[in-house]
Amino acid sequence: MQIPINSSRIVYIPQGGTNEIVAYLNKNNFDVNRFDGYLLHFFGYLQSGWLDIGKTKLSKGDFLYALMKSKAALEDITLIPGVTLYFLIQEIAKKLNLNLNALELSYK
């Protein structure tokens, strides 16, 4: 399990069964296979959503463990009553380094 896996610090894992998640990871250039799926299934419940795995370079074993134990990647945003949507979207885009136009379009 010392095979290195490179990924971003935040990884998206879709909901579904272990086999579907392993297929998704394989499709997205993570070096995982059916055997890894059995390990994941054996060791417990696989997390889903945007996960903060903490590092970008991990061994395969550490990566699989992180998928099981990582928490959701969350960011706090404070909404102040009375602030208009215009300023709220600008603040969110700035804080999360998002495209302002894409964020407005997603809201609408």
N, C-alpha and C positions, 0 to 999 in steps of 0.2 A: 504494500500500500504506500510505498514511497514515491510513486509516480507523481511528478509535479503537475499541478493544475493552476493555470493562470486565469483569473477572472477579474471582473470589476468588484469593488468592495460591496456594492449593492447588487443582489442577484434576484431576478424574478423567477418564481417557481409557481406554475399554474396549479389550480386545484385538480384533483383527480387521483386515480390509483397510482401505485408505485410504478407499474410498468409504463403508464402514460407519461409520468414525470421523467422517468429514465429516457424514454424516447424523445421527449422535448429537449432534455439536456444534451442528448447525443446530436440532435438536429442543430443545436446551437453551439456546437464545437466544444463541448465538455467531454472529456474522455471517460465516459461511464458505459457500463455494459449490463447485461442481465444479471450477472453475478452480484454486481454492486446493488442492483435493485433488490435482490434477495437479502443482502446485508441490511439495507435500509429498512426493509419490511420486518426483518428479525429484531432489529434494535428499537423499534418503536414507531411512533407517529411522525410522519414527514410533514414539516412545516410548509405552508404555501403563502404566496403573496410576495411582496418586496422584502427581502431579508438582508439584514446587515451582517455579513459574515466576518467582518472585521479586518480582513487582509486581502491582498490581491494575489499573493503567491502562497499556495498551500500544498501539502502533500495530498494525495488522493484520499487517504484516510481522514485527514483533518477536514478536507472539504466535505466529505460525506457526513462527518460528525457535525460540522457547522450547519448543514442543511437540517439536521435533526434538532439542534439546540439553539439556533439563532433566533433572535426576536425580530419583529417587524421593524423596518426602517421608518421611523417617524420623525417628523419635524414639528415643533410647536409654532403655532401662529396665533397671535392674540388679536381678536376682533374687538375693537373699541366701539361701543354703541355710538351711532351718529356719524361714523366715518362712511363716506360714500363708496360705492362699488369701484369707482375709478381709482381712488387712492388705495383701497384694499388690494385690488389686482396688481397695481404697481408695486406695492410693498411685497406681495407674495412673489412676484416675478423677480424682484431684486434679491430677496432673501434666499430663494431656491435656485437662482440662476436659470430662470425659465424665459422662454420667448414670450414677451408681453402680448403680441398679437395672437399667438397660438393659445395662450391662456384665456384671453378674452373670447376667442372663438369657441373654446371648449366650454366656457361658462354659458354662452348663449345657446 
